[in-house]
Amino acid sequence: VKLENDELDDFDRHIIHKIDKWEDSNDIISEAVNKNMKILVVCNRVDMAQERYSILKESYPDIPFMLIHSRYRKMDRAQKEQDLLGLDEDGSPNGNFNTSDKACIVVSTQVVEVSLDISFDLMITEAAPLDSLAQRFGRVNRKRTTDTIGHHKPIYVLPPPDNDKAALPYKLDTIQKSFAALPEGEVLRERDLQNKIDEVFAEIDFLTIETHSVFKEDGRWSISPLTHNSKSMLMDLLEIDSVNCVCEADEEAYKSGNKEGRTGLTLSTRYYVVKGLRQLDCGSRPFVIPDASYNKELGFEPVKAKPEFYINHEIL
């Protein structure tokens, strides 16, 4: 089942612009603020999102701001998502962020790509894989009404980085192909999007999970007692390296809390970031991060996740 092209064209929502650097967005944001537009800035990494948030908030201290990413305590992130939706406890619009008719700025990572039903007026985003970008773009001009159908809103995309490390968590060549596939100063046609994605992802890189699994494709089995597995190969292939953490101030509450309460106090980060810190022996055995490394506004800052930042570091 497929819509005809003229019907698909009714779903076009965005005009794509390519800019060279973050500084090129300064005038764009200033003009958008003066027009009371809702602005969404999306970064690929948390540290960049924290940096852009601090810079922009200093420039526009009098309008509502929000930073949202994956390095918040789960209870704090849930509250931020609720505030971002702009709904009260009864699900009615409260005039904040998503339901606001005034200028506001939200800086985010790719956490906005799924699950959040928001509709902003303008986006500035780092380049990313095309399928991810399509998800991000869907957070601008999202609502289809008689007032929005046939009207297009602007997306500004920064160029790919210069090296593989700066491209993380994505692959540099994928970002480069995706950026090249985007139009410049033109409407992004929904009818063309799948073909563009197919061009970017011309080959599918399947994980060789079967090599490391007990059951083989030809019907053979690996006998566990005769097979040495020093670690979980599946976890290694999927590059899963996430551990739970709690703030030093929440340590006692975590120890005495129930499962739901404990979950709300935790945040996730990479093991290598916190491997030198204390670890609790209850619940999910979270690492304890210094209070200096976390606040509700910026979230978790790994650079401060060191033993010397503990309040009681002298007794460790």
C-alpha positions in Angstrom: 0.0 0.0 0.0 1.5 3.3 -1.1 0.3 6.9 -1.3 0.5 8.7 -4.7 3.2 11.3 -5.0 0.8 14.2 -4.9 -0.6 12.9 -1.6 2.8 12.3 -0.2 3.7 15.9 -1.0 1.1 17.0 1.5 3.3 15.5 4.2 6.4 17.7 3.3 7.1 19.8 6.3 10.7 21.0 6.3 13.1 23.2 4.3 16.7 22.0 4.8 19.6 24.5 5.1 23.3 23.6 5.6 25.4 25.8 7.7 29.2 25.7 8.3 29.6 26.2 12.0 27.7 26.8 15.3 28.4 30.6 15.1 26.4 30.7 11.8 23.3 29.9 13.9 23.6 33.0 16.1 21.6 35.3 13.9 19.1 32.5 13.0 18.3 32.0 16.7 18.2 35.7 17.4 15.6 36.3 14.7 13.6 33.2 15.7 13.5 34.5 19.3 12.2 37.9 18.1 9.5 36.0 16.2 8.5 34.0 19.3 9.5 30.7 17.7 10.1 27.5 19.6 13.7 26.5 18.9 15.1 23.0 19.2 18.9 22.5 19.2 20.1 18.9 18.9 23.6 17.6 19.6 25.0 14.1 19.1 26.9 14.0 22.4 26.0 15.1 26.0 29.1 17.2 26.5 28.3 19.2 23.4 24.7 19.7 24.5 25.8 20.9 27.9 28.2 23.3 26.2 25.6 24.7 23.8 23.1 25.0 26.5 25.4 27.1 28.7 26.3 29.4 25.8 22.8 30.0 24.6 21.3 30.5 28.1 23.9 33.2 28.8 22.9 34.9 25.6 19.1 34.7 26.2 18.6 34.8 30.0 15.0 36.0 29.8 13.3 33.2 27.9 12.5 29.6 29.0 15.3 27.1 28.6 15.7 23.4 29.0 18.5 20.9 28.6 17.6 17.2 28.2 19.8 14.2 27.6 20.4 10.7 28.9 22.7 11.6 31.9 20.0 12.6 34.4 18.6 10.7 37.3 15.6 8.9 36.0 13.3 10.9 38.2 14.7 14.2 37.0 14.6 13.1 33.3 10.9 12.0 33.7 10.1 15.5 35.1 11.9 17.2 32.2 10.1 15.2 29.7 6.8 16.1 31.3 7.8 19.8 31.4 8.8 19.6 27.7 5.5 18.2 26.6 3.8 21.3 28.1 1.0 19.4 29.8 -0.3 19.5 33.3 -1.1 16.4 35.4 -4.5 16.1 33.7 -2.9 16.2 30.2 -4.1 19.7 29.5 -1.8 22.3 27.9 -0.1 24.5 30.4 1.6 26.9 28.0 5.2 25.7 28.7 7.7 24.7 26.0 5.7 22.5 23.5 2.4 24.2 24.2 3.9 27.7 24.5 3.1 30.5 22.1 6.2 32.4 23.2 9.9 31.9 22.4 11.8 29.1 24.1 14.9 27.1 23.5 15.4 23.4 24.2 18.9 21.8 23.8 18.9 18.1 23.5 20.7 15.0 22.4 19.1 12.2 20.3 16.7 11.4 23.2 14.1 13.6 21.5 14.1 11.3 18.4 11.6 8.9 19.9 8.6 8.9 22.3 8.3 12.7 22.7 5.2 14.1 20.9 6.5 17.7 20.5 6.2 20.2 17.7 8.7 23.0 17.5 9.2 25.8 14.9 12.9 25.6 14.0 15.7 23.2 14.5 19.5 23.5 14.5 21.2 20.0 14.6 24.5 18.4 14.2 24.8 16.0 11.2 23.9 12.4 12.0 22.8 9.3 10.1 19.9 10.0 7.8 17.4 7.7 9.6 18.2 9.5 12.9 17.9 12.9 11.3 14.5 12.0 9.9 13.4 11.2 13.4 14.8 14.5 14.7 13.1 16.5 11.9 9.8 15.0 13.0 9.9 17.2 16.1 9.5 20.3 14.0 6.2 21.2 12.3 4.9 17.9 13.6 1.2 18.7 14.0 -0.9 18.3 10.8 -3.7 20.8 10.7 -5.3 23.0 8.1 -2.9 25.7 9.3 0.2 23.6 8.9 -0.4 21.4 5.8 1.5 23.0 2.8 3.6 25.1 5.1 7.3 24.3 5.7 9.6 25.2 8.6 13.4 25.5 8.6 16.0 22.9 9.7 19.6 24.0 9.9 22.2 21.2 9.7 25.9 21.5 10.6 28.5 19.6 8.6 30.0 16.3 9.6 33.1 16.4 11.9 36.6 15.9 10.6 37.5 12.6 12.2 36.2 9.3 13.5 36.5 10.2 17.2 34.5 13.4 16.8 31.8 11.5 14.9 31.1 9.2 17.8 28.6 7.6 18.6 28.1 7.4 14.9 30.3 6.3 12.0 31.9 9.2 10.1 31.3 7.8 6.6 27.6 7.3 7.4 27.3 10.9 8.6 29.1 12.2 5.5 26.8 10.2 3.2 23.7 11.4 5.1 24.8 15.1 4.9 25.4 14.8 1.2 22.0 13.3 0.6 20.2 16.3 2.2 18.9 19.0 -0.1 20.2 22.6 0.3 17.8 25.4 0.7 15.0 23.1 -0.6 12.0 21.2 0.8 12.9 17.7 2.0 10.4 15.6 0.0 8.9 12.7 2.0 8.5 10.8 -1.3 12.3 10.8 -1.7 13.3 10.0 1.9 13.3 6.2 1.6 15.4 6.3 -1.6 17.9 8.6 0.2 18.1 6.2 3.2 18.7 3.3 0.8 21.6 5.2 -0.8 23.2 6.0 2.6 22.7 2.4 3.9 23.6 0.5 0.7 24.8 -2.5 2.7 23.6 -4.0 6.0 26.4 -4.9 8.4 25.0 -7.9 10.2 26.4 -8.8 13.6 28.1 -12.3 13.6 26.1 -13.3 16.7 25.8 -16.9 15.5 29.6 -17.4 15.8 29.4 -16.8 19.5 26.0 -18.4 20.3 25.3 -21.8 21.8 23.0 -22.9 19.0 24.5 -22.9 15.5 22.6 -22.4 12.2 23.4 -25.9 11.0 21.8 -27.5 14.1 25.0 -28.0 16.1 25.2 -27.0 19.7 28.2 -25.8 21.8 28.4 -27.8 25.0 28.7 -25.2 27.8 31.0 -27.2 30.1 33.5 -27.7 27.2 33.3 -24.1 26.0 35.3 -21.2 27.6 33.6 -17.9 27.5 35.6 -15.3 29.4 32.9 -12.7 28.9 29.5 -12.1 27.2 30.3 -12.0 23.5 26.9 -10.6 22.7 27.4 -7.7 25.1 30.8 -7.1 23.6 29.4 -7.2 20.0 26.7 -4.7 20.9 29.2 -2.5 22.7 27.0 -2.4 25.8 29.1 -0.7 28.5 26.5 1.0 30.7 26.4 0.9 34.5 24.1 2.5 37.0 25.1 5.3 39.3 23.7 7.2 42.3 24.6 10.5 43.7 26.5 10.6 47.0 23.6 12.5 48.6 21.2 9.7 47.5 23.2 6.8 48.9 21.2 6.2 52.1 17.9 6.7 50.3 18.9 4.1 47.7 20.0 1.6 50.4 16.6 1.9 52.2 14.4 2.4 49.2 12.1 0.0 47.3 12.7 -1.0 43.7 10.7 1.9 42.2 12.3 4.4 44.5 15.8 3.1 43.8 15.3 3.2 40.0 14.3 6.9 40.1 17.6 7.8 41.9 19.8 6.1 39.3 21.5 7.4 36.1 23.5 5.5 33.6 27.0 6.1 32.2 29.9 4.2 30.8 31.8 1.9 33.1 35.2 3.5 32.4 33.9 6.8 33.7 33.2 5.6 37.2 35.3 2.4 37.6 37.5 4.2 40.2 34.6 5.2 42.4 32.8 3.4 45.3 30.2 0.8 44.5 27.2 -0.2 46.6 26.5 -3.9 47.3 22.7 -3.7 47.1 20.1 -3.3 44.4 21.8 -3.0 40.9 25.1 -2.3 42.7 25.4 1.2 41.4 28.5 3.3 41.6 28.4 6.3 43.8 29.2 9.6 42.0 30.3 12.8 43.9 27.5 15.3 44.3 29.8 17.9 42.6 29.4 15.9 39.4 25.6 16.2 39.2 23.0 18.9 39.2 19.4 19.0 38.0 20.1 21.7 35.4 23.2 20.2 33.5 22.9 16.6 34.6 26.0 14.4 35.1 29.5 15.8 34.3 32.0 13.0 34.1 35.0 15.3 34.5 34.0 15.7 38.1 33.4 12.0 38.7 36.6 11.5 40.7 37.2 10.3 44.3 38.7 13.7 45.3 35.3 15.3 44.7 33.5 13.2 47.3 32.3 15.2 50.3 34.0 12.8 52.6 36.9 12.0 50.4 39.4 12.2 53.2 38.2 9.0 54.9 38.3 6.9 51.7 
